[in-house]
Amino acid sequence: MKVEVETLSPSRKLLRIEIPAEKVNEELESNYEALGKRATVPGFRRGHVPRSILRARFSEYIKSEAIQHLVPPAYEEAVQSEDIVPIGNLELKPDITEMELREDEPLVFEAAVDVKPTLQLPKYEDIEIDKSDVDVPKEEVDNYIEKLCQQRVQFVPIETERAVQEKDLVKVDWEYSVDGQIIEDSHRSDIILELGSGDNFPEIETQLVGMTPGQKKDIKVDFPAEHPNKNIAGKQVTFHVTLQSIVEKKLPELNDEFAKELGYENYKQFFGTVWNNLVEEGRAVIRQRQRRELVQQLIEKTPFDVPESLVEQQVNLMIDNVKQQLRRERKTLREAGIDLEKLSEVLRPEAIEQIKRTWIFDAIAEKEDIQVTDEELDRNIRLIAEQQNKDPQKYAILLRENGQIENIRENIRDEKIYAFMLPRISAKSSLIVTG
């Protein structure tokens, strides 16, 4: 078999494949013999139909069958012999349904295929990313602990017997009605309201001023027509309010007792742990940013085109993922406000970036011989299973059944590539990054 390869572009090749006449004749002869054994023609016994009759009646069928038997294996042999790994769609010229085959003549056809281009990776030292470490000032730790205190705040009734004043904190119960009918599930207890904060209905805040603990009052509130609750949208709602108490905030003291309630030996250990955690969180943010910068620069410094057929496949895959997520949420595309045509355009740049990143990482892994052993894969699967409180063996079986094993292997490989690359690339000068 004769094969000629023409490079149409770095990501597309054209194969001219010639199946020799001898192979064509052998296939035709084999097909005629097989047909002769089963063909039924009036006036002849099965298996005794003359070849001339078969040629006259079934030549086009025989040739079509021969093409179907000859072309696919010839194409597979050609790409293997030329060490070509096709991706995307295959385009035959002429189309297999339009090919013509003649006895004693070779069958010639062309196959245009998309291929992964040969990448010229940049020098690692030409890549620069921000390698500055995180800096978490003491003030940030104090602010974080202050937020923890706010989460553990207690609202204690004041000791003085008096009426509600502006800017007070109050604890109330309420339920509301429309046209005298109590709205189902409208009852709420122990609601804390900060008067003057602007977070509450002005009508309620105004009417609460002057009330005393234990007092009840009906307060009318006009709701806008665009309110999401259809039961009360555009209606006058009556809140049946009971004032429980006037309260004040009581924050926990930042001492050893506070730390012990949170599971620490003392406040010093608690403060140090919070500080370390904030530093680690900041470093995790920096690692993610460094990885994004690394990928972006690798793509910028490794120029190549992605075949359009592969971009379309990736976009369609991403759209399928969106549809699956909507099905899980029991939503339609219209309900989610998604236009498929616009979504395709929005997803296109991301699809191209995903493909480029994968190919560049493949090239780095091949160049630096970065691989994932079966032992590393099994260890990682066991770790994931343990984190999810699952049986490792059953979890591994489930992953294989769902075709996710290679995805995990690729994730491990990518982590090894990041670990390999980051120490080898240059650090650009930058400001200290705070957590």
Buried (B, 14 or more C-beta within 10 A) or exposed (E): EEBEBEEEEBBBBBBBBBBEBEBBBEBBBBBBEEBBEEBEBEEEEEEEBEEEBBEEBBEEEBBBBBBEEBBEEBBEBBBEEEEBEBBBBBBBEEEBEEBEBEEEEBBEBBBBBBBBBEBEEBEBEEBBBBBBEBEBEEEBBEEBBEEBBEEEEEBEEEEEEEBBEEEBBBBBBBBBBBEEEEBEEBEEEEEEBBBEEEEBBEBBBEBBBEBEBEEEBEBEBEBEEEEEEEBBEEBEBBBBBBBBBBBEEEEBEBEBEBBBEEEBEBBEBBBEBBBEBBBEEBBEEBEEEBBEBBBBBBBEBBEBEBBEBBBBBBBEEBBEEBBEEBEEEEBEBEEEEBEEEEBBEEBBEEBBBBBBBBBBBBBBBEEBEBEBEEEBBEEBBBEBBEEEEBEBEEBBEEBEEEEEBEEBBBEBBBEBBBEBBBEEBEEEEEEEBEB
